[in-house]
Amino acid sequence: MITSIIVWGSLFAAVAFTVVYLLSPRIRAQVEQPKHQFQRQLESFDNSAAQEPKRGQQ
């Protein structure tokens, strides 16, 4: 009985989240924001690493 409640509750939560994600641009932007922030950090790191001289070169 408890297993069924957990499974159905999880399925309901997943479906509810998917519907909200698809219908709400604000929620979608909030969920995707860490991905974009991480990408900006990687690009910043790559740009700073490209500007520094490599070891053994001057």
C-alpha positions as CSV (number, residue, x, y, z in Angstrom):
1,M,0.0,0.0,0.0
2,I,2.7,2.5,1.0
3,T,4.7,1.5,-2.1
4,S,1.8,2.4,-4.3
5,I,1.4,5.8,-2.6
6,I,5.1,6.5,-3.1
7,V,5.1,5.4,-6.8
8,W,1.9,7.3,-7.7
9,G,2.9,10.4,-5.7
10,S,6.3,10.4,-7.6
11,L,4.6,10.0,-10.9
12,F,2.1,12.8,-10.2
13,A,4.9,15.1,-9.0
14,A,6.9,14.4,-12.2
15,V,4.0,15.0,-14.5
16,A,3.0,18.2,-12.6
17,F,6.6,19.5,-12.8
18,T,6.8,18.7,-16.5
19,V,3.5,20.5,-17.2
20,V,4.6,23.6,-15.2
21,Y,8.1,23.5,-16.9
22,L,6.5,23.4,-20.4
23,L,3.9,26.1,-19.7
24,S,5.8,28.6,-17.7
25,P,8.7,30.5,-19.3
26,R,9.6,32.0,-15.9
27,I,10.0,28.6,-14.2
28,R,11.9,27.3,-17.2
29,A,14.3,30.2,-17.1
30,Q,14.8,29.7,-13.3
31,V,15.5,25.9,-13.8
32,E,17.9,26.5,-16.7
33,Q,19.8,29.5,-15.0
34,P,22.5,27.4,-13.3
35,K,23.4,25.8,-16.7
36,H,23.9,29.2,-18.3
37,Q,25.8,30.5,-15.3
38,F,28.2,27.5,-15.5
39,Q,28.7,28.0,-19.2
40,R,29.6,31.7,-18.7
41,Q,32.1,30.7,-16.0
42,L,33.7,28.1,-18.3
43,E,34.0,30.7,-21.1
44,S,35.5,33.2,-18.7
45,F,38.0,30.6,-17.6
46,D,38.9,29.6,-21.1
47,N,39.4,33.2,-22.1
48,S,41.6,34.0,-19.2
49,A,43.7,30.8,-19.7
50,A,44.1,31.7,-23.4
51,Q,45.5,35.1,-22.5
52,E,48.1,33.9,-20.1
53,P,51.5,32.8,-21.6
54,K,52.2,29.1,-21.5
55,R,55.0,27.7,-19.4
56,G,58.3,27.9,-21.2
57,Q,57.1,30.7,-23.5
58,Q,57.5,34.4,-23.0
